[in-house]
Amino acid sequence: MGSESSVIKEIPFGRPMISEAETDAVMQAMSSPQLVHGPRIHEFENAFAAMLGPDAYATSVSSCTAGLHLSYLHLGVGQGDEVIVPAQTHVATAHAVEVTGARPVFVDCDESGNIDVTRIADHVTDRTKAICVVHYPGLPVVMDVVSAIASHKGLAVVEDCALAIGASLDNVSCGLLGDLGSFSFYPVKHMTTGEGGMVVSRDPDKIASIASLKAFGYDRSAAARSIPGIYDIARLGINYRMSEMAAAIGVVQLGRIDGFALQREANSRALRDGLAGVEGVRLLPDGDARRQHANYCLVAVLDPGLVQHRNSIVLRMKEMGVGTSVYYPIPLPLSAYYKDRYSPDPDAFSNAQRISEGSIALPIGPHLSREDMLIVVESLSISVKEVT
């Protein structure tokens, strides 16, 4: 590649893995007289739950954000309550709390990017209703301390699993480590439905509650189920349903997800091996004996002396055709909205700031090959050398 700025090959950060099979499934769904509440939804929900484990239950939703919101509605989180959330995460994690009227209480991350579990207890008050964990970006949070605090204080645990399909802790799938878990099927995630999500739990009653909340709070008694148009409204609910077309895509994607996961793992390993000797770059942790990493992306954190050059490095890599991202560009409590609303102490989120300011998320999706990983390695290596 040399030091030229010409593009050798376009390597996008993410790309939806849509084949003819997904297209055919959508067309079949569109030919059906039932585009919501149909058989494909139930097939997808049952198949997704089975993938997680024999004790999993699932209900589809319109997005991961919707799933998080519904989880808090089910838990009764509202005005005057608090929910502990990580500072290093996507805005949806906190917004899902904020829209209930409750307050997200931010906790700094550790050096892995996951919430620093040793700091959670210091933020629990008599207003705390739940703890939200995010498996960043596919590395499971070690839940021992979280579960102990939740049990002792009577708190719910909500998992934001947007980047965690395929991740597990002690052979238990993420999403089943707490009370409720919410997954994302955004186009460039581990699998897609175009847009959509899934809420999961080991408790079928929780999932039945979420299923009611996502569909206006309908209550159809056993006697009325055979009569079209007959129902009562048992509670306040929202329309957060998934369509039959989206579910049709999801069913096909589930049949391909093992292959996606193998390619992600191989790409991650190749990229880790290739970047091992690059000076000035630290890679966030891989999985270990307890934790199966979901391998959404590989986050490289620049040494302090290079942080000021992060954006230049990203732009140089873009010139060479390599797509990157940042997970996430600013710690949420220091974003304009939350900073203005809650006036947080910026010094309380030093680890999150370090990752936000100095990280580059590198692509390892199944749309890429081992040869592509070699190009990513060379691109990052050249870009770092040019600023040092």
C-alpha positions as CSV (number, residue, x, y, z in Angstrom):
1,M,0.0,0.0,0.0
2,G,2.9,2.3,0.8
3,S,2.1,5.8,2.0
4,E,-0.1,6.8,-1.0
5,S,-3.5,8.2,-0.3
6,S,-5.2,6.3,-3.2
7,V,-7.8,3.7,-2.2
8,I,-6.7,0.2,-2.7
9,K,-9.9,-1.4,-1.6
10,E,-13.0,-0.1,0.1
11,I,-13.4,-1.7,3.5
12,P,-16.7,-0.4,5.0
13,F,-17.0,-0.5,8.8
14,G,-20.3,-2.5,8.5
15,R,-22.6,-3.8,5.9
16,P,-25.9,-5.7,6.1
17,M,-25.5,-9.3,5.1
18,I,-28.6,-9.7,2.9
19,S,-28.9,-12.5,0.5
20,E,-31.5,-13.7,-2.0
21,A,-33.0,-15.9,0.8
22,E,-33.9,-12.8,2.9
23,T,-35.4,-11.1,-0.2
24,D,-37.5,-14.1,-1.0
25,A,-38.7,-14.4,2.6
26,V,-39.8,-10.7,2.6
27,M,-41.7,-11.2,-0.6
28,Q,-43.5,-14.2,0.8
29,A,-44.4,-12.2,3.9
30,M,-45.7,-9.4,1.8
31,S,-47.9,-11.8,-0.1
32,S,-49.5,-12.9,3.1
33,P,-52.8,-11.3,4.2
34,Q,-51.3,-10.7,7.7
35,L,-48.4,-8.3,7.9
36,V,-48.4,-8.0,11.8
37,H,-49.4,-10.4,14.5
38,G,-48.6,-13.3,12.1
39,P,-46.8,-16.6,12.2
40,R,-43.4,-15.3,11.2
41,I,-43.2,-13.2,14.4
42,H,-43.8,-16.2,16.6
43,E,-41.4,-18.3,14.6
44,F,-38.7,-15.7,14.9
45,E,-39.3,-15.1,18.7
46,N,-39.2,-18.9,19.4
47,A,-36.1,-19.4,17.3
48,F,-34.2,-16.5,18.9
49,A,-35.1,-17.7,22.4
50,A,-34.0,-21.2,21.5
51,M,-30.6,-19.8,20.3
52,L,-30.0,-18.3,23.7
53,G,-31.0,-21.4,25.7
54,P,-33.7,-23.8,26.8
55,D,-34.9,-21.5,29.6
56,A,-35.2,-18.3,27.5
57,Y,-38.3,-16.5,26.5
58,A,-38.5,-13.7,23.9
59,T,-40.8,-11.1,22.4
60,S,-39.9,-9.0,19.3
61,V,-40.0,-5.2,19.3
62,S,-39.4,-2.4,16.9
63,S,-35.9,-1.6,18.2
64,C,-33.5,-2.2,21.0
65,T,-34.3,1.2,22.4
66,A,-38.0,0.3,22.4
67,G,-37.1,-2.9,24.3
68,L,-35.2,-1.0,27.0
69,H,-38.1,1.5,27.3
70,L,-40.6,-1.3,27.7
71,S,-38.4,-3.0,30.2
72,Y,-38.5,0.0,32.5
73,L,-42.2,0.4,32.0
74,H,-42.7,-3.2,33.1
75,L,-40.5,-2.6,36.1
76,G,-42.6,0.5,37.1
77,V,-39.6,2.9,36.7
78,G,-40.9,6.5,36.6
79,Q,-40.8,10.0,38.0
80,G,-38.4,10.3,41.0
81,D,-36.7,7.0,40.4
82,E,-33.1,6.4,39.5
83,V,-31.4,3.8,37.2
84,I,-27.7,3.2,37.2
85,V,-26.2,3.2,33.7
86,P,-22.7,3.2,32.3
87,A,-21.1,6.5,31.2
88,Q,-19.6,4.8,28.1
89,T,-22.5,3.7,26.0
90,H,-24.9,4.7,23.2
91,V,-27.3,7.4,24.0
92,A,-30.2,5.0,23.8
93,T,-29.1,3.4,27.0
94,A,-29.8,6.5,29.0
95,H,-32.6,7.9,26.9
96,A,-34.7,4.8,27.6
97,V,-34.5,5.7,31.3
98,E,-35.0,9.5,30.8
99,V,-38.2,9.1,28.8
100,T,-39.8,7.3,31.8
101,G,-39.3,10.4,33.9
102,A,-36.6,8.7,35.9
103,R,-33.0,9.8,36.2
104,P,-30.1,7.9,34.7
105,V,-27.2,7.9,37.2
106,F,-23.9,7.5,35.3
107,V,-21.0,5.3,36.5
108,D,-17.6,5.4,34.9
109,C,-16.2,2.4,32.9
110,D,-13.2,0.4,33.7
111,E,-10.3,-0.1,31.3
112,S,-12.3,-2.6,29.3
113,G,-15.0,-0.1,28.5
114,N,-17.6,-1.9,30.6
115,I,-19.2,-0.3,33.6
116,D,-16.8,-0.3,36.6
117,V,-18.7,-2.7,38.9
118,T,-16.6,-1.6,41.9
119,R,-18.2,1.8,41.7
120,I,-21.8,0.8,41.4
121,A,-22.6,0.5,45.1
122,D,-21.5,4.1,45.7
123,H,-24.2,5.3,43.4
124,V,-27.1,3.3,44.9
125,T,-29.7,5.4,46.8
126,D,-33.1,4.8,48.2
127,R,-34.4,6.0,44.8
128,T,-32.5,3.4,42.8
129,K,-34.8,1.0,41.0
130,A,-32.5,-0.8,38.6
131,I,-29.0,-1.3,37.3
132,C,-28.4,-1.3,33.5
133,V,-25.3,-3.0,32.2
134,V,-24.0,-2.7,28.6
135,H,-21.7,-5.4,27.2
136,Y,-19.2,-3.1,25.4
137,P,-18.7,-3.9,22.5
138,G,-19.6,-7.5,22.9
139,L,-17.5,-8.3,26.0
140,P,-19.8,-9.5,28.8
141,V,-19.8,-7.6,32.1
142,V,-18.7,-9.9,34.9
143,M,-22.0,-9.9,36.8
144,D,-21.0,-11.3,40.2
145,V,-20.8,-7.9,41.9
146,V,-23.8,-6.5,40.0
147,S,-26.0,-9.5,40.9
148,A,-24.9,-9.3,44.6
149,I,-25.8,-5.6,44.8
150,A,-29.1,-6.1,43.1
151,S,-30.0,-9.0,45.3
152,H,-29.0,-7.1,48.5
153,K,-30.8,-3.9,47.5
154,G,-33.8,-5.5,45.8
155,L,-32.9,-3.9,42.4
156,A,-33.7,-5.1,38.9
157,V,-30.9,-5.7,36.4
158,V,-31.5,-4.7,32.8
159,E,-29.0,-5.7,30.1
160,D,-28.4,-3.6,27.0
161,C,-27.3,-6.3,24.6
162,A,-27.2,-4.2,21.5
163,L,-23.7,-5.4,20.7
164,A,-23.8,-8.7,22.4
165,I,-25.5,-11.4,20.2
166,G,-23.4,-14.5,20.8
167,A,-21.8,-13.2,24.0
168,S,-22.0,-15.3,27.2
169,L,-20.7,-15.4,30.7
170,D,-20.0,-18.8,32.3
171,N,-21.9,-20.4,29.3
172,V,-25.0,-18.3,30.0
173,S,-26.0,-16.0,27.1
174,C,-26.0,-12.3,27.6
175,G,-29.6,-11.2,28.0
176,L,-30.3,-14.0,30.5
177,L,-27.8,-12.7,33.1
178,G,-30.2,-10.2,34.6
179,D,-34.0,-9.7,34.7
180,L,-34.5,-8.5,31.2
181,G,-32.2,-8.1,28.2
182,S,-32.7,-6.1,25.0
183,F,-31.0,-6.9,21.6
184,S,-30.6,-4.8,18.5
185,F,-31.2,-5.9,14.9
186,Y,-29.9,-2.6,13.3
187,P,-28.5,-3.2,9.8
188,V,-24.8,-3.5,10.7
189,K,-25.2,-5.4,14.0
190,H,-24.5,-9.2,14.3
191,M,-27.8,-9.9,12.4
192,T,-30.5,-7.6,11.1
193,T,-34.2,-7.3,10.5
194,G,-33.8,-4.0,8.8
195,E,-34.7,-2.3,12.1
196,G,-35.9,-4.1,15.2
197,G,-35.1,-5.7,18.5
198,M,-35.9,-8.5,20.9
199,V,-36.5,-8.5,24.7
200,V,-35.6,-11.7,26.5
201,S,-35.8,-13.1,30.0
202,R,-35.9,-16.4,31.9
203,D,-39.2,-15.4,33.3
204,P,-42.2,-16.0,30.9
205,D,-44.4,-13.6,32.9
206,K,-42.0,-10.7,32.3
207,I,-42.0,-11.5,28.6
208,A,-45.8,-11.7,28.6
209,S,-46.0,-8.3,30.3
210,I,-43.6,-6.8,27.7
211,A,-45.7,-8.4,24.9
212,S,-48.8,-6.6,26.2
213,L,-47.0,-3.3,26.7
214,K,-45.6,-3.3,23.1
215,A,-49.2,-3.6,21.8
216,F,-51.2,-0.9,23.4
217,G,-51.8,-2.9,26.6
218,Y,-54.4,-5.1,24.9
219,D,-56.0,-7.8,27.0
220,R,-57.7,-10.5,25.0
221,S,-59.4,-13.0,27.3
222,A,-59.4,-16.7,26.4
223,A,-63.1,-16.5,25.6
224,A,-62.5,-13.5,23.2
225,R,-59.5,-14.8,21.3
226,S,-61.5,-16.5,18.6
227,I,-63.6,-13.4,18.0
228,P,-61.9,-10.8,15.8
229,G,-61.8,-7.3,17.1
230,I,-62.8,-8.1,20.7
231,Y,-60.5,-7.0,23.4
232,D,-60.1,-4.9,26.5
233,I,-57.4,-2.4,27.5
234,A,-55.8,-3.6,30.7
235,R,-52.9,-1.1,31.0
236,L,-51.2,1.8,29.3
237,G,-49.2,0.5,26.4
238,I,-47.4,1.6,23.3
239,N,-47.1,0.4,19.7
240,Y,-43.6,-1.0,19.6
241,R,-44.4,-4.1,17.4
242,M,-42.3,-5.7,14.8
243,S,-43.7,-6.4,11.3
244,E,-44.0,-9.8,9.6
245,M,-41.5,-8.7,6.9
246,A,-38.9,-7.8,9.5
247,A,-39.4,-11.1,11.3
248,A,-39.1,-13.0,8.0
249,I,-35.6,-11.5,7.5
250,G,-34.8,-12.4,11.1
251,V,-35.7,-16.0,10.7
252,V,-33.3,-16.3,7.7
253,Q,-30.6,-14.4,9.5
254,L,-30.7,-16.8,12.4
255,G,-30.0,-19.6,10.1
256,R,-26.8,-17.8,9.0
257,I,-25.7,-16.4,12.3
258,D,-23.3,-19.2,13.2
259,G,-21.3,-18.5,10.0
260,F,-21.4,-14.8,10.7
261,A,-20.0,-15.4,14.2
262,L,-17.2,-17.6,13.0
263,Q,-16.1,-15.0,10.5
264,R,-16.2,-12.3,13.1
265,E,-14.1,-14.4,15.4
266,A,-11.5,-15.2,12.7
267,N,-11.3,-11.5,11.7
268,S,-10.9,-10.4,15.3
269,R,-8.1,-12.9,15.8
270,A,-6.3,-11.8,12.6
271,L,-6.6,-8.2,13.5
272,R,-5.4,-8.7,17.1
273,D,-2.4,-10.7,15.8
274,G,-1.6,-8.1,13.2
275,L,-1.8,-5.1,15.5
276,A,0.2,-6.8,18.4
277,G,3.4,-5.0,17.4
278,V,2.0,-1.6,16.6
279,E,3.4,0.9,19.0
280,G,1.1,3.5,20.6
281,V,-2.0,1.3,20.3
282,R,-3.8,-0.7,23.1
283,L,-6.5,-3.1,22.2
284,L,-9.5,-3.6,24.5
285,P,-9.7,-7.1,26.0
286,D,-10.7,-10.2,24.2
287,G,-12.8,-12.9,25.8
288,D,-11.4,-15.3,28.4
289,A,-12.2,-18.5,30.2
290,R,-15.5,-17.1,31.6
291,R,-16.5,-14.6,28.8
292,Q,-17.3,-15.4,25.2
293,H,-16.8,-12.1,23.3
294,A,-19.5,-11.3,20.7
295,N,-16.8,-9.6,18.4
296,Y,-18.9,-6.7,17.2
297,C,-15.8,-4.6,16.5
298,L,-12.3,-4.3,17.8
299,V,-11.6,-1.1,19.7
300,A,-8.1,0.2,19.6
301,V,-7.2,2.9,22.2
302,L,-4.3,5.3,21.4
303,D,-1.6,6.0,23.9
304,P,-2.0,9.5,25.6
305,G,0.6,11.0,23.3
306,L,-1.4,10.1,20.2
307,V,-4.9,11.0,21.4
308,Q,-4.7,14.5,19.9
309,H,-4.1,12.8,16.5
310,R,-7.1,10.4,16.7
311,N,-9.2,12.3,14.2
312,S,-6.3,12.7,11.8
313,I,-5.6,9.0,12.0
314,V,-9.2,8.2,11.3
315,L,-9.3,10.5,8.3
316,R,-6.1,9.1,6.9
317,M,-7.5,5.6,7.2
318,K,-10.6,6.8,5.4
319,E,-8.4,8.1,2.5
320,M,-7.0,4.6,2.2
321,G,-10.5,3.1,2.0
322,V,-10.8,1.8,5.5
323,G,-14.0,2.5,7.4
324,T,-13.9,3.0,11.1
325,S,-16.2,4.3,13.9
326,V,-16.0,5.5,17.5
327,Y,-17.8,3.8,20.3
328,Y,-18.6,6.3,21.7
329,P,-17.5,9.8,20.8
330,I,-18.3,11.3,24.2
331,P,-19.2,9.9,27.6
332,L,-23.0,10.3,27.9
333,P,-23.0,12.4,31.1
334,L,-20.7,14.9,29.3
335,S,-22.9,15.2,26.2
336,A,-24.7,18.5,25.7
337,Y,-28.1,17.2,26.8
338,Y,-27.1,15.4,30.0
339,K,-24.4,17.9,30.9
340,D,-27.0,20.8,30.8
341,R,-29.6,18.7,32.6
342,Y,-27.6,17.2,35.5
343,S,-24.3,19.2,35.7
344,P,-22.1,16.2,36.3
345,D,-18.5,16.3,37.6
346,P,-16.4,15.7,34.4
347,D,-13.6,14.3,36.6
348,A,-15.9,11.4,37.6
349,F,-15.6,9.8,34.1
350,S,-11.9,9.7,33.4
351,N,-11.8,6.2,31.9
352,A,-14.8,6.9,29.7
353,Q,-13.2,10.1,28.5
354,R,-10.0,8.3,27.7
355,I,-11.8,5.8,25.5
356,S,-14.0,8.3,23.9
357,E,-11.2,10.7,23.0
358,G,-8.6,8.1,22.1
359,S,-10.3,5.1,20.6
360,I,-10.9,3.9,17.0
361,A,-13.4,1.1,16.4
362,L,-12.0,-1.2,13.7
363,P,-14.2,-3.4,11.4
364,I,-14.3,-7.2,11.8
365,G,-17.8,-7.9,10.4
366,P,-18.5,-11.0,8.2
367,H,-18.5,-8.9,5.1
368,L,-14.7,-8.8,5.4
369,S,-12.0,-11.4,4.9
370,R,-8.6,-12.2,6.5
371,E,-7.0,-10.3,3.6
372,D,-9.1,-7.3,4.5
373,M,-7.8,-7.4,8.0
374,L,-4.2,-7.2,6.7
375,I,-5.2,-4.0,4.9
376,V,-6.8,-2.6,8.1
377,V,-3.5,-3.4,10.0
378,E,-1.4,-1.7,7.4
379,S,-3.7,1.3,7.2
380,L,-3.7,1.9,11.0
381,S,0.1,1.3,11.2
382,I,0.8,3.8,8.4
383,S,-1.6,6.4,9.8
384,V,0.0,6.2,13.3
385,K,3.5,6.4,12.0
386,E,2.7,9.5,9.9
387,V,1.6,11.5,13.1
388,T,4.6,10.4,15.2
